[in-house]
């Protein structure tokens, strides 16, 4: 791809029947082999960069609430003090030097290595003490029941003070994962009592009494054995219920995702920074990919309750480059480590749009050129392309069967990969959305359009679809199984703030 082409090369997916699919290109022809080699090279470089960032961030997070720089200073200070005659180790350095390091290294080197070994061990021990202390503090839940507007009690005040004393500063996105307590495991009696309280409103007295008897039989037979198995799972995981919740509440559901599972986010009501569809789309896409970079570098601040109590950030990992793959009995979530393109839908046609050039994110003006090219394209949709996304809106087992039958090999496989491996999906609507404080009926239509559209113009399996109307109104349709709404809300607020304040 030449410098001239970087802003207007758009590859367009044409979905035809079975193995007759083709991929076409708009713009000047390029040398396919050279293009593949260049893309592979830049993808490899970007992969190496991301790996190095993740390794450094992992080191930083493992030391939180400490800091690597403070650790280096600490490990440098101990040897200096020891060589000056101040032994802050209470004889441990001397013991290490005489019994271990002097046998292997010369005298001066052995002394220095003994000092550094003690300093590193002492610093790591201090960090571990702070981590376990914070984990114990966060096991206290009394703050959750504090009534707003009332004076805070002495115990919550004292608890919050201890949290602020032991907590570190400026945590990265995943820094607090090591200090969060595991989800507590309820006792068997507690589980049964809560189950009985749950079903009591649903049963009459006779049915409820039978349920109580069955609960007693369960408790006295297999109940304790299953509780022991659950206890072992609790020991080996930070949240013993997460994988079961994801699998049985979401992924094993066979009903359509549309309406039943997916949810949506809406635009700001009172104003829009751009009134042109492609300009707003370019700004939103640029802001979303910029947010992805912030996630990859872990610069996004973790969500905090009362500015001090961290919430788990693990759900952010699968926000981009993620798709839900249908299965005959159970779906599964696939997350790709990186993606340098997005899938764009406009007037029943699918396009593959590259968003990076030589590992640099294209500017909004360069993205807009590509979106304008899509709007000018008058090529009719191929056979089967118009309603292709309806497969993701239907029964999961039927979609899994169709996917296995028609999308396993050939051009269909390549075309499907272009959508599923995209960072996300952009929908360029061919209709207007009216919003505002006095647009009650129109606002309902807008919400319904973002929620489900026409049933065939959203790729409901993708982690999220960005939707831009003809009059530049924004919306977001989100697949639910990979994360809860606060994660998407966090991104939406960032994207809108970037759009209104920085790019608008």
N, C-alpha and C positions, 0 to 999 in steps of 0.2 A: 504494500500500500504506500503510495507516494504521499509527500507532505500535502499536496493539493487535495488528495482524496480522503484525508483523514476525517474530514467533517461531513462528507456526503456519500460514503460507501455504506449502503444498506443491503443486507442480505435478507431475502424474503422467502419465507417458508410457504410452500404450496402443498396443501394436504389433498392428495388424490386417493383413489381406492387402493387399498392393500399395498402391493409392491410397486405401484405405478407413481408413487410420489416423486417429486422433483424439488430441487432447491434452485431458485433463480436469483440473479443479482441485478440490482439497479446501478447505473453509473458505468464508468469505464471498466473494461476487462482488466484483470490483474493476473499475474503469473501465480497459479494456484499453488504450485510446489513451493515457490519462494515465500508465499504468504503463510503457508502452513509451517514452514521452518521458522520464520520470524515469530509467528504467534507462539510456537512451542518454546522458542528461546526466551521470549519475554515472560511467558507463563512460568518457566522454570526459575527465572530471576526473581519474579514476584513471590513464588512459593518459598524460595530460600530466604527472602526478606521477611516474610510472615513467620517462618519457622524461627528465625533469629529473634524477632520481636517477642514471640510467644515464650521462647526459652528464657530471655532476660526478664520478662514479666513474671514468669513462674518463679524465678529466683527472688524477685522483689516481693511477690505475694507470700512466699514461704517464710519470709522474715518479718512480715507485718505482725504486730504494730511497731516493729523496729524498722530500720532502714539500712540498706547496704553501705551507704556512706558512713553512717554512724558506727556500723560494725567495723569498717576499715579503720576509722579513727580510734575506736576502742582497742582493736588488735594492734595498733601502732603505739598506743600510749603505754600499755602494760610492759612491753620490752624496754622502752625508754626508761620507765621508772625502775625496772629491775636492774638495768645496767648502771643506773645512778645510785643504787643501793637501797631502793625502797621495794620490798617484796610484798606486793598486794595479794599474793596467792597463799599466804600463811604456810609457806614451805612446800607447796605442791610443785612449783616450778623446779625447785632444787631436787625434789624426789624424781621427777620426770627426767631431769638432766642426768642424774647419777645412775639411775637404774635402767633407763631405756636409750636415750639419744646419744649419750657419751660413748656407748659401746659401738655405735654405728658411725657417728659423725665426729669430726674434730671438735675440740673444746668449745671454741667460739660459735661455730655453727650449731653445735648441740644445744648451747645455751639459748641461742636465738630461736631455734625450732621449738624448744620446750616452752619458751615464752609465748610464741604465736599459738601453739597448740592449746595451752591453758587459756589464753585470751579468747580464742575462737570457741572453745568449749563453754567458757563462762558466758560469753555473749549469747550463744545459742540457748543455753540454759535459762538465761534471763528472758529471752523471747518466748520460750516454751512456757515459762511460769506465767507470763502476761497473757499468752494465748489461752491457757487452761483457766486462768482467773476470769477472763472475759467470757469464755464459754460457760463457766459456772454462773456468772452474773446474768448472762442472757437467758439462762434457764428460768429466771424469775419472771413471772407473767402478771404480777400485780398491776403494772402500769397499764395493761390492756383494759382494766376495769375502772380506771380513774375517770370520773365523770367530768366532762368538759364544763368549764365555768366555775367549778368548785375549787377550793384551796387544796393544793397538793399536800398529801400527808407526809409525815416525817420519814417513814420508811422509803417511799418512792424517791424523795429528795436525796436521802443518803445513798440509795442505790444508784441514782443518776450521777451523783458526784463521783462514786467509785468508777463507773463506766468511763467518765471523762478523764479520770486520772490514768487509767490503764490503757485506754484506746490511743491509737496512733493518729497522725495527721495525714490529710490528703490521701485517702485510700484510693487505689485504682478499682476498676470494675469488679475484679475477683479477689481483692485483697482480704475481704472479710469472710471468705468462705471457710478459712481455717478456724475462725473463732465462733462460728455459729453452732449451737448445740444440735445434736441429732433429735429427730422427731421422737418424743417420748412414747414408750410402748405401754398402753393401758393393761391392767390386769385382766384376767379372764372374767372375773366377777363384774368388773366395771364395764367390760364390753357387752356382756349379756344384759346387764341392767339398762344400759343405754339403748340396746336393741329393743328391749321390751317397752321402754318409754316411747320409742319411735313408732312402734306398730300399734300401741294402745288406742289411738284415735281411729284406727282403721277397722278394728274388730269389735264385735259385740262381746258380752261377758263370757259366753260359752267358748267362742273361738279364741279369745284371749287366754282363757284358762288352759286350753289345749296347748297353746304356744308356750306358756309358762312351764308346763310339764315337759314339753319337748326340749326346752332350754335346759332344764334340770338333767334330763337324760343325756344331752350332749355334754354338759359339764362333767358328769360322773363317768363318761365313757371315753370318748376320743378327744374331748376338749383340752385337757392338760397336755396331751401329747402334741397336738397342733400348736398350743401355746409355746411349748419348748422349741419347736421348729421356728416359730415366729421370732422367738428370742434370739436364736442363732442368726437369723437374717438381720435382726436389728443390730446385733454386734458388728456385722460386716458391712453395713451401709449407713450412709448419713440420713437417709429417709427410706424406711422399710416399705413404704406404701407407694412411692412415686411410680415405679415401673408397672405395678398392678393397676394403679389409677389410670395411667396413660393407655395401657393395653385394653382394660375391660370397660372403662368409661368412654373412651374415644375410639381406639383403633379397631375394636371388635364390633363396633356398631355398624350395621349393614344398611341403615336408612341413609338417604341422601344427605350430603353435607349442607347443601343449600337450605337455609332456614333452620334446620335442626341443630347445626353445630357452628357454622361460621358466624362471625359477628362483623360489625362495621364501625368506622369512625367517620365523622363529618367535618366539613370545612368550617372556618370562622364565618360567622353570620354576617357581620356588618360591612366588610370590605374585602376586596381582592386586589393584590398588588399588580396583577397583569390581567388584561381582559382578552388577550389572544390565547387560544388554546395551546398552540405549540410552545409559546413563550412560557406559559405557566407550567406546562408539562416538563420543559427543559429545566426550569428552576427546581421543581419538586424532585425530579430524578437526580439532579446534581446534589441537592441537599440530602436525599436519602443515601446516595452512595458515599457522600462525605461522612454521614453518620455511621455507615458501615466501616469506614476507615477508622473512625474514632473507637468503634467497638473492637476492631482488630488490634488496635494499639492499646486497648483498655483505658482510654482516656475518659470514657463516659463514667460519671460518678455513680456509685451504687445508690439505689433507692434507700432512703432513710426515713424511719418513723421518728418524729419529734427531733429531727436533725442529728440524732445520736445513735439510734438503734438500726443497724443494717438489716436489710432484707436480702434473701437469697438472690443471687444474680445469675444463676446457672441457666435460666431460661433464655437469656440474651444470646447464648451460643448459636441457636438455630434460627435466628431471625431472618437471615439472608441465606441465599443459595440452598434453600430447603424445599422439599416437596414430599407430599404424602402419597405413597405408592399403593394402589389398591391391591388387595389380596382376596382370595375366595372366602376365607374365613376371618383373616386378620390383616388389616393394613399395616404398613410399616413406614417409618419416617426416614428419609435419606437426606443427609446433610453433606454438601460438597464443600471442600476446604476453600475453594475460590471460584469465582465466575467473573468474566470480563465482558459479559453482554447481558442484555435484557430482552425479554420477549414482548413484542408490541402487537396489540390487536386493534384493527380499525376497519370498519365496514366489512365484516365477515372474512377478513384476511389476516394472516399471521406473519409477522416480520421478526427477524433476528437483527438486533441493533447493537453494534459494539460500542462500548462506553469508555474504553481506554485506548490510548495510542502510545506505544512504547512505555507501557506501565504507568502512564500519566492519565489521570481522569480528565476527560474532555470537558471543556468549559460549557456553560449553559448555551452560549451562542452557537457552539459547534454541535451540540445535541439538537438544538432547535432546527438547524439546517437539515438534519436527518429526518426529524419529525415532519417538517414542511414537505420533504420529498415523499414521505408516506402519504400525506394528505393529497398531494398532486397525482399520485399514482391512480390510474383508472382501470387497471387490470382487474377483470372480474374474478371472483373467488373460484378456486378449483372445485371439482366435484367432491363433495363431502367436507370441504373446508369450512363452509358457512356455519354449520352447527356442530363442529367438532368438539367444542368445549362442553356441549351438553352431556357428553360422556362423564365428565367430572361432577355433573349435577344430579346424576341418577343413582340407582341402586349400586352399592359398592361391589357386590358379587358380579353383577352384569358387566360393570366397567372392568373388573379384573379379568373376566373371560374374554372380553373384546380386546383388551390390551395384550393378553397372551396370544390371541389368535392373529391379530392384524399388525401389531407393533413390535414384534420381536426381532425382525431382521430387516435389512435393506434400507431404502430411503425413508420408510415410515419410522424405523427405529431412530435414524439420524434426526429426522424432523421432530419427533417426540422429545429426543434428548435436548434439542435446542430450546424447547420450552421448559422442560423439567430441570435442566441444569442452569437456567438463567438465574441471575441474582434475584429478580422478581418479575412480575408481569405488569406492564403498563397498558391500560385501556384508554384509547382515544375515542370517546363517545361521539356519535353523530347527532346528538340531541342536546338541548339546553336543560339546565337545572336552575329553577328559580328559588332563591333563598332570601330570607329577610324576616324581620319581626312581624310583618303583616302578611306573610305568605303562608298561612297555615296549611291550606290544601296543597299548594305547590311544594311546600316543605315535606309533606308526607310522601309525595311522589318522588321527590329527591332521595329521601331515606330509603324507600322501597327499591329505587334504581341502584343505589349503592349496595343494598343488602343482597339482592338477588338478580337485578337486571332483567334480561329476557330469558334467563336460564341457559343460554348458550353463548353469552358474550363475557363470561368470567371463567378463568381457569381456577376452579375452586380448590384444587389440590395444592396449589402453590402456597407458600407461607403467607404471602399477601399480594393483593392486586392494587396498584395505584390506579385511580380512575379520574380522568379529567374530562369534563363535559365540553361541548362545543363553545360555550360561553365562559370557559376557564374556571369552573367550579370543581373543587377537589373532593375526593372521597377515598376511603380505604376499606377493602374487604379482606378479612383475615381468617385464615384457617386456624381452628381453635386448639388442636391437639398438641402443638409444639410449645405453646406458652399461654399464659393468662393475659387478660386485657391490659393491666398496668404496663407490661413490656411494650405493647404496641402503642399505648397512649404516650409513653415516654418518647418513642420515635416520632409520633405525630406532632407532639409539641415542639420537638427539636426542628423538624422539617418546616412547620409553619412559621416558627420564629426565624429560621434562616431565610425563608421565602419573603416574609414581611420586612424584616429589619435589615438583612444583609444584601440579598439579591434583588428584592422588589424595587 
